[in-house]
Amino acid sequence: MTSGTTAPGAGGRDGIPRIAVLGNPNTGKTTLFNRLCGMRARTANFPGSTVEGRIGTHRAPDGRAELQLVDLPGTYSLTIDMPEARVCRDCLSGSLDGIEPNAMLVVVDATNLRRNLQFAAQVLLHRHPAVVALNMWDVARTRTSRVDPAELARRLGCPVVPVSGRSGEGLAALDVALDTVTTLPFESDALIARLQKLPPAEATPAALAAWSTNVVRAATTETAAIDDDRGALIDRIDAALTHPLLGIGVFLAIMAALFAAIFLVASVPMDLIDFLFGRVADGVRAALPHGIIADLLADGVLRGIGGVLVFLPQICLLFFLVSLLEDSGYLARAAFAVDRVMRRFGLSGLSFVPLLSSHACALPGIMSTRLIRDDRERLATILVAPFMSCSARLPVYVLLIGILSIGKPAWFAGVAFAGCYALGAAAGLFSALIARRTILRGPARALVLELPPYRRPSIRNAALVTWDRANVFIRNAGTTILAISIVMWWLSAFPRVNGDAHQQQAESFAGQIGDALQPVFAPLGFDSQLTVGVMTSFMAREVFVSTMGVLAGAGSGADVSDQGVIEQVATMARTDGTPVFDTATSAAALVFFVLAMQCLPTLAVTRRETGSWKWPALQFGWMTIVAYGAAFITYTVVHMATGVH
């Protein structure tokens, strides 16, 4: 290649040509990327940015060439002040460390050429050889307008290849075009000829639109509207799905079905993972002499790995189903419907899906905030997502509400459960409002969404997205969680005590920390035993139940749904003989667990998503302050109302 194209050293690993893949959102760019790279791709955060993209390897079927493809984030323009646009600009200018392309693959939607060509013109002004992929060609053929790829190529000054990322149509021709632009010299004359066909770099949006309209008119045999009946039906469906009341109702119904499916379907593999790791741990204990090594492997390493993988079925199923909804074109309409309500709290409709997802598990909820394009809104959503009551809190709710329900009417437990979910959601929304008016202050961005056409979702694409997310979760979050789990095991296992589990728990470093911190929790009515339970639950909220079961003498393997266990824990006594779980303390503990951050995996994922420990530290600190303050108020009010310690 000549010096007028790419800088020396451009290209992928081992000199493999690198191609930047660019396009507007909703052009099927990532679907085409997945079709080209399949499972030979990895997710990566671009240097100096939290914006995510994918890097993959593509080999032509005949084996002639291997290419590295970089799937850059979708953006509507290269000139706007958004993270996605900055990453694309930096990549094309060569200032993105280690990611300088040899060529560009510009993906445009063949059914929406006018808007797509405006972005394509901005990209083609850069000094790289290029290929334009006319995607969704299978859909475009069914429309009444006919696009002439040869005429479009003449107008753009580069090859134009009709393709379908969904069906694979046209990929052989695309392989030939990509091989050509990465192997043949890109002479300055070719660049000059291309630039002469494009609007100038300083062209106004109006000028770009006029140029795009002229190109479309020249490259299409007819510009006719979509069938009137079909268009009217789509308009009626859109009006219903984006309605501020009906649209929200439909969305809640779909999400309720989605989460019901997640809980029902994921419970089987989650139980299987728990069972398998339990059997492996038992096998390790049986195979090794009793001692520190066996305890480390069984309680530290295996428990840490199992604690990570047990979340995997929920994460995979959630991303698979959400990917299908997004691919169908529905999620954009749902976000628009809830936008008015969310904006009252400094968020937008794009934040609603991650927050709702967090009711299953905060981890996939936080990871799904990548749909949010505004950095401040995305960060606010990440910070408040753990306030949503996740499935890990349920065992704690069962125990504490069970204690509070003793002697109460049957409806009390149901109301208490609903109250827990409502309290968490309210705390999250008001925390987001505070964040958006203080540390994350900035102009509220209007939710401007292009409603993509309705499409049949691709199972293959959803499966590839799920596979990629699962790998990211295990590789990045898993290592951090494993290390911290081993540290927590060490604190609970040492110093070694020749006694029962109760004595070991009390005299371990974790127990000593609990005794030292008991004065801090005394205003909430917590004694040293309850404080130890709170401390051990930091690794995972549900650990609180087994800890209290051990301290109550019920054993760590007990079923918390057994009424006898609840009664045993309810009868735990302090050193002065008074109940540990009186009404005021039980209510305060319940409020504390609803609002507190006690999930190391969530902190680890927050750190990975934000790129700094500052934000998980703030998240932990704020949630602890809110939980402590609310629990103190609860304890004080209930204590005054009941007159019981």
C-alpha positions as CSV (number, residue, x, y, z in Angstrom):
1,M,0.0,0.0,0.0
2,T,1.1,3.5,-0.6
3,S,1.9,6.0,2.1
4,G,-1.3,7.8,1.2
5,T,-3.4,5.0,2.8
6,T,-2.4,3.5,6.1
7,A,0.6,4.2,8.4
8,P,3.5,1.9,8.7
9,G,2.8,-0.9,11.1
10,A,-1.0,-0.9,10.5
11,G,-2.6,-4.3,10.6
12,G,-3.4,-7.0,13.0
13,R,-1.3,-9.7,14.7
14,D,1.4,-11.3,12.6
15,G,0.9,-8.9,9.8
16,I,-2.7,-10.0,9.2
17,P,-4.7,-7.2,7.4
18,R,-7.0,-5.4,9.8
19,I,-10.4,-4.1,8.7
20,A,-12.5,-1.6,10.7
21,V,-16.2,-2.4,10.5
22,L,-18.4,0.7,10.8
23,G,-22.0,1.6,10.4
24,N,-25.1,3.2,11.9
25,P,-27.0,1.4,14.7
26,N,-29.6,-1.0,13.5
27,T,-27.9,-1.8,10.2
28,G,-27.2,-5.4,11.1
29,K,-23.4,-4.6,11.4
30,T,-22.8,-6.9,14.4
31,T,-24.9,-9.6,12.8
32,L,-22.7,-9.5,9.7
33,F,-19.6,-9.4,11.9
34,N,-20.9,-12.5,13.7
35,R,-21.6,-14.2,10.4
36,L,-18.0,-13.5,9.2
37,C,-16.2,-14.3,12.5
38,G,-18.4,-16.8,14.3
39,M,-16.8,-17.9,17.5
40,R,-13.4,-16.6,16.5
41,A,-14.1,-13.3,18.2
42,R,-13.5,-11.7,21.5
43,T,-15.0,-8.6,23.3
44,A,-12.5,-5.8,24.0
45,N,-12.6,-2.3,25.6
46,F,-10.9,0.1,23.4
47,P,-7.8,1.9,24.9
48,G,-8.7,5.0,26.8
49,S,-12.4,4.3,26.7
50,T,-15.1,2.2,28.3
51,V,-16.8,1.7,24.9
52,E,-16.9,-1.9,24.0
53,G,-16.2,-3.5,20.6
54,R,-15.3,-6.9,19.2
55,I,-12.2,-8.1,17.5
56,G,-12.5,-11.3,15.4
57,T,-10.7,-13.3,12.7
58,H,-12.3,-14.2,9.4
59,R,-10.9,-16.7,6.9
60,A,-12.4,-17.0,3.4
61,P,-13.9,-20.4,2.7
62,D,-11.2,-21.2,0.1
63,G,-8.6,-20.4,2.7
64,R,-6.9,-17.7,0.6
65,A,-6.8,-15.0,3.2
66,E,-7.1,-14.4,6.9
67,L,-8.4,-11.0,8.0
68,Q,-8.8,-9.4,11.4
69,L,-12.1,-7.5,11.8
70,V,-12.7,-4.8,14.4
71,D,-16.4,-4.2,15.0
72,L,-16.5,-0.6,16.0
73,P,-19.5,0.8,18.0
74,G,-22.4,1.9,15.9
75,T,-22.9,5.7,15.6
76,Y,-25.0,8.0,13.5
77,S,-22.2,10.4,12.8
78,L,-18.5,10.8,13.2
79,T,-18.8,14.4,14.3
80,I,-21.0,14.1,17.3
81,D,-19.6,14.3,20.9
82,M,-20.4,10.8,21.9
83,P,-18.0,8.0,23.1
84,E,-18.9,5.8,20.1
85,A,-18.1,8.5,17.6
86,R,-14.8,9.4,19.4
87,V,-13.7,5.7,19.2
88,C,-14.5,5.6,15.5
89,R,-12.7,8.8,14.8
90,D,-9.6,7.8,16.7
91,C,-9.5,4.4,15.0
92,L,-9.7,5.9,11.5
93,S,-7.2,8.6,12.3
94,G,-4.7,6.0,13.7
95,S,-4.7,7.5,17.2
96,L,-6.3,4.5,18.8
97,D,-3.3,2.5,20.2
98,G,-2.8,-0.8,18.5
99,I,-6.0,-0.6,16.4
100,E,-5.0,1.1,13.1
101,P,-6.9,-0.4,10.1
102,N,-5.6,-1.3,6.7
103,A,-9.1,-0.9,5.2
104,M,-12.7,-0.1,6.1
105,L,-15.9,-2.1,5.7
106,V,-18.9,0.2,5.8
107,V,-22.2,-1.5,6.5
108,V,-25.3,0.2,5.3
109,D,-28.9,-0.8,5.5
110,A,-30.2,-1.4,2.0
111,T,-33.7,-0.5,3.2
112,N,-32.7,2.9,4.6
113,L,-30.1,4.2,2.2
114,R,-30.8,8.0,2.6
115,R,-29.7,8.2,6.2
116,N,-27.0,5.5,6.0
117,L,-25.2,7.1,3.1
118,Q,-24.7,10.3,5.1
119,F,-22.6,8.4,7.6
120,A,-20.9,6.4,4.8
121,A,-19.8,9.6,3.2
122,Q,-18.1,10.8,6.4
123,V,-16.3,7.5,6.7
124,L,-15.2,7.3,3.0
125,L,-13.5,10.7,3.4
126,H,-10.7,9.0,5.4
127,R,-7.6,7.8,3.6
128,H,-8.2,4.0,3.7
129,P,-9.4,1.6,1.0
130,A,-13.0,0.7,1.6
131,V,-15.8,-1.7,0.8
132,V,-19.5,-0.9,1.3
133,A,-21.6,-3.8,2.4
134,L,-25.2,-3.3,1.2
135,N,-26.7,-5.3,4.1
136,M,-30.3,-6.7,4.4
137,W,-30.3,-7.2,0.7
138,D,-32.8,-10.1,1.1
139,V,-35.3,-7.6,2.7
140,A,-34.6,-4.8,0.2
141,R,-35.4,-7.1,-2.7
142,T,-39.0,-7.4,-1.4
143,R,-39.5,-3.6,-1.5
144,T,-40.9,-1.7,-4.4
145,S,-37.7,0.3,-4.9
146,R,-34.7,-1.4,-6.6
147,V,-31.2,-0.5,-5.7
148,D,-28.5,-0.8,-8.4
149,P,-25.2,-1.8,-6.6
150,A,-23.1,-1.0,-9.7
151,E,-24.4,2.6,-9.9
152,L,-24.1,3.0,-6.2
153,A,-20.4,1.9,-6.4
154,R,-19.8,4.4,-9.2
155,R,-21.3,7.2,-7.1
156,L,-19.3,6.3,-3.9
157,G,-16.0,5.5,-5.6
158,C,-15.6,2.1,-4.0
159,P,-16.9,-1.5,-4.3
160,V,-20.5,-2.1,-3.1
161,V,-21.5,-5.7,-2.3
162,P,-25.1,-6.7,-1.6
163,V,-25.1,-9.1,1.4
164,S,-27.4,-10.5,4.1
165,G,-25.8,-11.0,7.4
166,R,-28.8,-13.0,8.6
167,S,-28.8,-15.5,5.8
168,G,-25.2,-15.4,4.6
169,E,-26.2,-14.3,1.1
170,G,-23.4,-12.5,-0.8
171,L,-20.6,-13.4,1.6
172,A,-18.5,-15.0,-1.2
173,A,-18.5,-11.8,-3.2
174,L,-17.7,-9.8,0.0
175,D,-14.7,-12.1,0.6
176,V,-13.4,-11.3,-2.8
177,A,-13.9,-7.5,-2.3
178,L,-12.2,-7.6,1.1
179,D,-9.3,-9.6,-0.3
180,T,-8.9,-7.2,-3.1
181,V,-8.8,-4.0,-1.0
182,T,-6.3,-5.5,1.5
183,T,-3.9,-7.0,-1.1
184,L,-3.8,-4.5,-4.0
185,P,-2.1,-1.1,-3.6
186,F,-4.5,1.7,-3.0
187,E,-3.1,4.4,-5.2
188,S,-3.5,8.1,-4.6
189,D,-5.4,8.5,-7.9
190,A,-8.0,6.2,-6.6
191,L,-8.4,8.1,-3.4
192,I,-8.6,11.4,-5.2
193,A,-11.2,10.0,-7.5
194,R,-13.3,8.8,-4.6
195,L,-13.0,12.1,-2.7
196,Q,-14.2,14.0,-5.8
197,K,-17.5,12.0,-5.7
198,L,-18.2,12.8,-2.0
199,P,-19.4,15.9,-0.2
200,P,-16.6,18.0,1.4
201,A,-15.6,17.2,5.0
202,E,-17.1,20.6,6.2
203,A,-20.4,19.8,4.6
204,T,-23.4,20.8,6.7
205,P,-26.0,18.1,7.7
206,A,-28.4,19.7,5.2
207,A,-25.8,19.4,2.5
208,L,-25.1,15.7,3.4
209,A,-28.8,15.0,3.3
210,A,-29.1,16.6,-0.1
211,W,-26.1,14.6,-1.5
212,S,-27.5,11.4,-0.1
213,T,-30.9,12.0,-1.6
214,N,-29.3,12.6,-5.0
215,V,-27.3,9.4,-4.8
216,V,-30.3,7.3,-3.8
217,R,-32.3,8.8,-6.7
218,A,-29.6,7.9,-9.1
219,A,-29.0,4.4,-7.8
220,T,-32.6,3.3,-7.5
221,T,-34.9,2.5,-10.3
222,E,-38.0,3.6,-8.4
223,T,-38.6,5.3,-5.0
224,A,-41.9,4.1,-3.8
225,A,-43.5,3.9,-0.4
226,I,-44.0,0.6,1.4
227,D,-47.4,-1.1,0.9
228,D,-50.1,1.1,2.4
229,D,-51.8,-1.7,4.3
230,R,-48.6,-3.0,5.7
231,G,-47.4,0.5,6.7
232,A,-50.7,1.3,8.4
233,L,-50.5,-1.9,10.4
234,I,-47.0,-1.2,11.5
235,D,-48.0,2.4,12.5
236,R,-50.9,0.9,14.7
237,I,-48.5,-1.5,16.4
238,D,-46.0,1.2,17.0
239,A,-48.7,3.5,18.5
240,A,-49.6,0.7,20.9
241,L,-46.1,-0.3,21.9
242,T,-44.9,3.3,22.5
243,H,-48.1,4.5,24.3
244,P,-47.2,5.8,27.8
245,L,-49.8,3.5,29.5
246,L,-50.5,0.6,27.1
247,G,-46.8,0.4,26.1
248,I,-45.6,0.1,29.7
249,G,-48.3,-2.6,30.3
250,V,-47.1,-4.6,27.4
251,F,-43.5,-4.2,28.4
252,L,-44.2,-5.3,32.0
253,A,-46.1,-8.4,30.7
254,I,-43.2,-9.3,28.4
255,M,-40.6,-8.8,31.1
256,A,-42.6,-10.8,33.6
257,A,-42.8,-13.7,31.2
258,L,-39.0,-13.3,30.5
259,F,-38.1,-13.4,34.2
260,A,-40.5,-16.2,34.9
261,A,-38.7,-18.2,32.2
262,I,-35.3,-17.3,33.6
263,F,-36.3,-18.4,37.1
264,L,-38.0,-21.6,35.9
265,V,-35.5,-22.7,33.2
266,A,-32.2,-21.5,34.9
267,S,-33.1,-23.1,38.2
268,V,-32.4,-26.6,36.8
269,P,-28.8,-25.9,35.6
270,M,-28.1,-23.7,38.6
271,D,-29.1,-26.6,40.9
272,L,-27.0,-29.0,38.8
273,I,-24.0,-26.7,39.1
274,D,-24.4,-26.5,42.9
275,F,-24.8,-30.3,43.0
276,L,-21.7,-31.0,40.9
277,F,-19.5,-28.6,42.8
278,G,-20.8,-30.0,46.1
279,R,-19.9,-33.5,44.9
280,V,-16.5,-32.4,43.7
281,A,-15.8,-30.7,47.0
282,D,-16.9,-33.9,48.8
283,G,-14.6,-35.9,46.6
284,V,-11.7,-33.6,47.3
285,R,-12.3,-33.9,51.1
286,A,-12.5,-37.7,50.7
287,A,-9.3,-38.0,48.6
288,L,-7.1,-35.6,50.7
289,P,-6.1,-35.9,54.3
290,H,-8.1,-33.7,56.6
291,G,-6.4,-30.4,57.0
292,I,-5.8,-27.0,55.5
293,I,-5.2,-28.1,51.9
294,A,-8.4,-30.0,51.7
295,D,-10.3,-27.1,53.3
296,L,-8.7,-24.5,51.0
297,L,-9.6,-26.5,47.8
298,A,-13.1,-27.5,49.0
299,D,-14.2,-24.3,50.8
300,G,-12.0,-21.7,49.1
301,V,-11.2,-22.6,45.5
302,L,-14.2,-24.8,44.6
303,R,-16.7,-22.7,46.5
304,G,-15.3,-19.6,44.8
305,I,-15.5,-21.1,41.3
306,G,-18.9,-22.5,42.0
307,G,-20.1,-19.2,43.4
308,V,-19.2,-17.7,40.0
309,L,-20.5,-20.4,37.7
310,V,-23.8,-20.7,39.5
311,F,-24.8,-17.3,38.1
312,L,-24.0,-18.4,34.6
313,P,-27.3,-20.0,33.6
314,Q,-29.2,-16.8,34.5
315,I,-26.7,-14.6,32.7
316,C,-26.8,-16.8,29.5
317,L,-30.5,-17.1,29.4
318,L,-31.1,-13.4,30.1
319,F,-28.7,-12.2,27.4
320,F,-30.1,-14.8,24.9
321,L,-33.7,-13.6,25.5
322,V,-32.8,-9.9,25.5
323,S,-30.8,-10.4,22.3
324,L,-33.9,-11.9,20.7
325,L,-36.0,-9.0,21.8
326,E,-33.5,-6.4,20.6
327,D,-33.0,-8.2,17.3
328,S,-36.8,-8.2,16.7
329,G,-36.9,-4.4,17.0
330,Y,-39.1,-4.4,20.1
331,L,-36.7,-3.1,22.8
332,A,-36.3,0.3,21.1
333,R,-40.1,0.7,21.3
334,A,-40.2,-0.4,25.0
335,A,-37.5,2.1,25.9
336,F,-39.5,4.9,24.3
337,A,-42.6,3.9,26.2
338,V,-41.0,4.1,29.7
339,D,-38.8,7.1,28.9
340,R,-41.2,9.7,30.3
341,V,-41.4,8.0,33.8
342,M,-37.6,7.4,34.0
343,R,-36.7,10.9,33.0
344,R,-38.2,12.2,36.3
345,F,-35.3,10.5,38.0
346,G,-32.6,11.6,35.7
347,L,-32.6,8.4,33.7
348,S,-34.2,7.4,30.4
349,G,-36.0,4.4,28.9
350,L,-32.7,2.8,28.1
351,S,-32.1,2.4,31.8
352,F,-35.3,0.5,32.5
353,V,-34.2,-2.9,31.0
354,P,-30.9,-3.1,33.0
355,L,-32.8,-2.2,36.2
356,L,-35.5,-4.7,35.6
357,S,-32.9,-7.3,34.7
358,S,-31.2,-6.7,38.1
359,H,-34.3,-8.2,39.8
360,A,-33.0,-11.5,38.6
361,C,-29.3,-10.7,39.2
362,A,-27.5,-7.5,39.3
363,L,-24.6,-8.9,37.3
364,P,-26.3,-9.2,33.9
365,G,-28.3,-6.1,34.7
366,I,-25.0,-4.1,35.1
367,M,-23.5,-5.7,32.0
368,S,-26.6,-4.8,29.9
369,T,-26.1,-1.1,30.6
370,R,-23.9,-1.1,27.5
371,L,-27.1,-0.3,25.6
372,I,-27.0,3.1,27.2
373,R,-25.1,5.6,25.1
374,D,-24.9,8.5,27.6
375,D,-21.9,7.9,29.9
376,R,-23.4,9.7,32.9
377,E,-26.7,7.9,32.6
378,R,-25.0,4.6,32.2
379,L,-22.8,5.2,35.3
380,A,-25.9,6.2,37.3
381,T,-27.7,3.1,36.3
382,I,-24.7,0.9,37.2
383,L,-24.5,2.5,40.6
384,V,-28.1,2.0,41.6
385,A,-28.8,-1.4,39.9
386,P,-27.8,-3.4,43.1
387,F,-30.7,-1.7,45.0
388,M,-33.1,-3.9,43.0
389,S,-34.0,-7.0,45.0
390,C,-32.1,-9.9,43.3
391,S,-32.7,-13.6,43.7
392,A,-29.8,-13.9,46.1
393,R,-31.7,-11.8,48.6
394,L,-34.7,-14.3,48.6
395,P,-33.3,-16.7,51.2
396,V,-32.7,-13.8,53.6
397,Y,-36.2,-12.5,53.0
398,V,-37.6,-16.0,53.7
399,L,-35.7,-16.2,57.0
400,L,-36.4,-12.7,58.3
401,I,-40.0,-12.4,57.1
402,G,-40.6,-15.8,58.4
403,I,-39.4,-14.7,61.9
404,L,-41.5,-11.5,61.6
405,S,-44.6,-13.5,60.4
406,I,-44.7,-15.8,63.5
407,G,-48.2,-15.2,65.0
408,K,-49.2,-12.8,62.2
409,P,-52.0,-13.2,59.6
410,A,-51.3,-15.2,56.5
411,W,-51.3,-12.1,54.3
412,F,-48.5,-10.4,56.2
413,A,-45.7,-12.3,54.5
414,G,-46.9,-11.5,51.0
415,V,-47.2,-7.8,51.9
416,A,-43.7,-7.8,53.4
417,F,-42.2,-9.4,50.3
418,A,-43.8,-6.9,48.0
419,G,-42.6,-4.1,50.4
420,C,-39.0,-5.3,50.1
421,Y,-39.1,-5.1,46.3
422,A,-40.8,-1.7,46.3
423,L,-38.3,-0.3,48.9
424,G,-35.3,-1.4,46.8
425,A,-36.7,0.1,43.6
426,A,-37.6,3.3,45.3
427,A,-34.2,3.6,46.9
428,G,-32.6,3.0,43.5
429,L,-34.6,5.6,41.6
430,F,-34.1,8.3,44.2
431,S,-30.4,7.5,44.4
432,A,-30.2,7.9,40.7
433,L,-32.0,11.3,41.0
434,I,-29.5,12.4,43.6
435,A,-26.5,11.2,41.5
436,R,-27.8,13.0,38.4
437,R,-28.2,16.3,40.3
438,T,-24.7,16.1,42.0
439,I,-21.7,14.0,40.9
440,L,-23.2,13.0,37.6
441,R,-24.8,16.3,36.8
442,G,-25.1,17.2,33.2
443,P,-27.7,18.2,30.5
444,A,-30.3,15.5,30.3
445,R,-30.1,13.9,26.8
446,A,-33.4,13.4,25.1
447,L,-34.0,9.9,24.1
448,V,-33.7,10.0,20.4
449,L,-34.3,6.5,19.0
450,E,-34.6,5.2,15.5
451,L,-37.4,2.6,15.6
452,P,-35.8,-0.2,13.6
453,P,-38.0,-2.4,11.4
454,Y,-39.6,-5.5,12.9
455,R,-37.5,-8.5,12.0
456,R,-37.5,-12.2,12.7
457,P,-34.8,-12.5,15.4
458,S,-31.7,-14.6,14.6
459,I,-31.2,-17.6,17.0
460,R,-27.7,-17.9,15.7
461,N,-26.8,-14.3,16.4
462,A,-28.4,-14.5,19.9
463,A,-26.4,-17.7,20.6
464,L,-23.1,-16.0,19.6
465,V,-23.9,-12.9,21.7
466,T,-24.6,-15.2,24.7
467,W,-21.4,-17.2,24.1
468,D,-19.4,-14.0,24.0
469,R,-21.0,-12.6,27.2
470,A,-20.5,-15.9,29.0
471,N,-16.8,-15.9,28.2
472,V,-16.4,-12.2,29.3
473,F,-18.1,-13.0,32.6
474,I,-16.0,-16.1,33.4
475,R,-12.7,-14.6,32.3
476,N,-12.9,-11.2,33.9
477,A,-15.3,-11.4,36.8
478,G,-14.4,-14.9,37.8
479,T,-10.7,-14.3,38.5
480,T,-11.5,-11.4,40.8
481,I,-14.2,-13.3,42.6
482,L,-12.1,-16.4,43.1
483,A,-9.3,-14.4,44.7
484,I,-11.6,-12.6,47.1
485,S,-13.4,-15.8,48.0
486,I,-10.1,-17.4,49.0
487,V,-9.4,-14.4,51.2
488,M,-12.8,-14.7,52.8
489,W,-12.3,-18.4,53.4
490,W,-9.0,-17.7,55.1
491,L,-10.6,-15.1,57.4
492,S,-13.3,-17.6,58.4
493,A,-11.0,-20.6,58.8
494,F,-8.2,-19.1,60.9
495,P,-7.0,-19.3,63.6
496,R,-7.9,-23.0,63.8
497,V,-10.0,-23.9,66.8
498,N,-10.5,-27.4,68.3
499,G,-14.2,-27.0,68.7
500,D,-17.5,-27.1,66.8
501,A,-18.6,-24.9,63.9
502,H,-20.1,-22.4,66.3
503,Q,-16.8,-21.9,68.2
504,Q,-14.7,-21.8,65.0
505,Q,-17.0,-19.1,63.6
506,A,-16.9,-17.1,66.7
507,E,-13.1,-17.2,67.2
508,S,-12.0,-16.9,63.6
509,F,-10.6,-13.7,62.2
510,A,-14.0,-13.0,60.7
511,G,-15.6,-13.6,64.1
512,Q,-13.1,-11.3,65.8
513,I,-13.9,-8.6,63.2
514,G,-17.6,-9.1,64.0
515,D,-16.9,-8.6,67.7
516,A,-14.9,-5.5,67.0
517,L,-17.6,-4.0,64.7
518,Q,-20.5,-4.9,67.0
519,P,-20.5,-1.5,68.6
520,V,-21.0,0.0,65.1
521,F,-24.1,-2.1,64.6
522,A,-25.4,-1.8,68.2
523,P,-27.7,1.2,67.2
524,L,-29.5,-1.2,64.9
525,G,-30.1,-3.7,67.7
526,F,-27.5,-6.2,66.3
527,D,-25.6,-8.2,68.8
528,S,-22.2,-9.9,68.1
529,Q,-23.8,-13.0,66.6
530,L,-25.9,-11.0,64.1
531,T,-22.9,-8.8,63.3
532,V,-20.9,-12.0,62.4
533,G,-23.8,-13.0,60.1
534,V,-23.7,-9.6,58.4
535,M,-19.9,-9.8,58.0
536,T,-19.9,-13.3,56.5
537,S,-22.7,-12.3,54.2
538,F,-20.5,-9.8,52.5
539,M,-19.2,-12.5,50.2
540,A,-22.8,-13.3,49.2
541,R,-26.1,-12.3,50.9
542,E,-27.4,-15.9,51.1
543,V,-24.4,-16.8,53.3
544,F,-26.2,-15.0,56.1
545,V,-28.8,-17.8,56.3
546,S,-26.3,-20.6,56.7
547,T,-24.2,-18.6,59.1
548,M,-27.2,-17.9,61.4
549,G,-28.2,-21.6,61.0
550,V,-24.8,-22.7,62.3
551,L,-24.9,-20.2,65.1
552,A,-28.3,-21.3,66.1
553,G,-27.2,-24.9,66.1
554,A,-29.2,-25.9,63.1
555,G,-26.3,-26.7,60.9
556,S,-25.2,-25.1,57.6
557,G,-27.0,-27.6,55.4
558,A,-30.5,-26.9,56.7
559,D,-33.3,-25.9,54.4
560,V,-34.4,-22.3,55.3
561,S,-37.9,-23.0,54.1
562,D,-38.3,-25.5,57.0
563,Q,-40.4,-23.8,59.6
564,G,-38.4,-25.5,62.4
565,V,-35.2,-23.8,61.3
566,I,-36.9,-20.4,61.2
567,E,-38.2,-21.0,64.7
568,Q,-34.7,-22.1,65.9
569,V,-33.1,-18.9,64.6
570,A,-36.0,-16.9,66.0
571,T,-35.2,-18.3,69.5
572,M,-31.5,-17.3,69.4
573,A,-30.6,-15.5,72.6
574,R,-28.1,-12.8,73.5
575,T,-25.7,-13.1,76.3
576,D,-28.2,-11.4,78.6
577,G,-30.9,-13.9,77.6
578,T,-33.0,-11.5,75.5
579,P,-33.9,-12.6,71.9
580,V,-31.5,-11.8,69.1
581,F,-34.3,-11.4,66.7
582,D,-36.9,-9.3,68.5
583,T,-39.4,-7.5,66.3
584,A,-37.4,-4.3,66.0
585,T,-34.1,-6.0,65.3
586,S,-35.7,-8.4,62.7
587,A,-37.3,-5.4,60.9
588,A,-34.1,-3.4,61.0
589,A,-32.1,-6.4,59.6
590,L,-34.6,-7.0,56.8
591,V,-34.4,-3.3,55.7
592,F,-30.6,-3.5,56.0
593,F,-30.4,-6.5,53.7
594,V,-32.9,-4.9,51.2
595,L,-30.6,-1.9,50.8
596,A,-27.1,-3.0,51.6
597,M,-24.3,-3.9,49.1
598,Q,-23.3,-7.4,50.1
599,C,-22.2,-9.0,46.8
600,L,-18.6,-9.3,45.8
601,P,-19.4,-10.4,42.2
602,T,-21.4,-7.2,41.8
603,L,-18.5,-5.0,43.0
604,A,-16.1,-6.9,40.7
605,V,-18.4,-6.4,37.6
606,T,-18.9,-2.7,38.5
607,R,-15.2,-2.3,38.6
608,R,-14.8,-4.0,35.2
609,E,-17.6,-2.0,33.6
610,T,-16.4,1.4,34.9
611,G,-12.7,0.7,34.6
612,S,-11.9,2.0,38.1
613,W,-12.3,0.9,41.8
614,K,-13.5,4.4,42.6
615,W,-17.1,3.7,41.5
616,P,-17.6,0.3,43.2
617,A,-16.1,2.0,46.4
618,L,-18.7,4.8,46.1
619,Q,-21.4,2.3,45.3
620,F,-20.6,0.2,48.4
621,G,-20.2,3.3,50.6
622,W,-23.5,4.9,49.5
623,M,-25.5,1.8,49.7
624,T,-24.1,1.0,53.2
625,I,-25.0,4.5,54.4
626,V,-28.5,4.3,53.0
627,A,-29.0,0.8,54.5
628,Y,-27.6,1.7,57.9
629,G,-29.7,4.9,58.1
630,A,-32.9,3.2,57.0
631,A,-32.3,0.3,59.3
632,F,-31.6,2.7,62.2
633,I,-34.9,4.6,61.5
634,T,-36.7,1.3,61.3
635,Y,-35.3,0.0,64.5
636,T,-36.1,3.2,66.4
637,V,-39.6,3.5,65.1
638,V,-40.5,-0.2,65.7
639,H,-38.8,-0.2,69.1
640,M,-40.9,2.8,70.1
641,A,-44.0,1.3,68.7
642,T,-43.6,-2.2,70.4
643,G,-41.8,-1.1,73.5
644,V,-39.6,-4.2,73.2
645,H,-35.8,-4.3,73.3
